[in-house]
């Protein structure tokens, strides 16, 4: 439904800010290369999931429900 899609979009925006902060912190961190590679892979996985959730939210916003015509 549209309300849930809006909530997902808001959470994705918040999470994207957090991912950007994590990326910045990782770039500044003094950690071994293998740890940095693992963390970058995790951040990439987070970004991929955020994209999937945003796509899902957009799809839900654009779909008409079976009873949508009654409310418009």
C-alpha positions in Angstrom: 0.0 0.0 0.0 1.0 3.6 -0.5 1.6 4.4 3.2 3.9 1.4 3.6 5.8 2.5 0.4 6.2 6.0 1.8 7.6 4.5 5.1 10.0 2.4 3.1 11.2 5.3 1.1 11.8 7.4 4.2 13.8 4.6 5.8 15.8 4.1 2.7 16.7 7.8 2.7 17.9 7.5 6.4 19.8 4.4 5.7 21.5 5.9 2.7 22.8 8.7 4.9 24.2 6.1 7.3 25.8 4.2 4.5 27.5 7.4 3.3 28.8 8.0 6.9 30.1 4.4 7.1 31.9 4.8 3.8 33.5 8.0 4.9 34.6 6.4 8.2 35.9 3.4 6.5 38.0 5.5 4.2 39.6 7.2 7.2 40.0 4.0 9.2 43.4 2.4 9.7 42.5 -1.2 9.4 44.1 -4.1 7.6 43.3 -4.5 3.9 41.3 -7.7 4.4 39.1 -6.1 7.1 38.6 -3.1 4.8 37.6 -5.4 1.9 35.2 -7.3 4.1 33.6 -4.0 5.3 33.4 -2.6 1.8 31.6 -5.8 0.7 29.1 -5.4 3.5 28.5 -1.8 2.6 28.0 -2.8 -1.0 25.4 -5.4 0.1 23.6 -2.7 2.1 23.5 -0.4 -0.9 22.2 -3.2 -3.1 19.4 -3.9 -0.6 18.6 -0.2 -0.3 18.2 -0.1 -4.1 15.9 -3.1 -4.0 13.8 -1.6 -1.3 13.5 1.7 -3.1 12.5 0.0 -6.3 9.9 -2.0 -4.3 8.5 1.2 -2.8 8.3 2.9 -6.1 6.6 -0.1 -7.6 4.0 -0.1 -4.8 3.3 3.6 -5.2 2.7 3.2 -8.9 0.4 0.2 -8.7 -3.3 0.5 -8.3 -4.9 -1.7 -5.8 -8.0 -3.8 -6.5 -10.2 -1.3 -4.7 -8.2 1.9 -5.5 -10.8 3.2 -7.8 -13.3 3.6 -4.9 -11.1 6.0 -3.1 -10.4 8.4 -6.0 
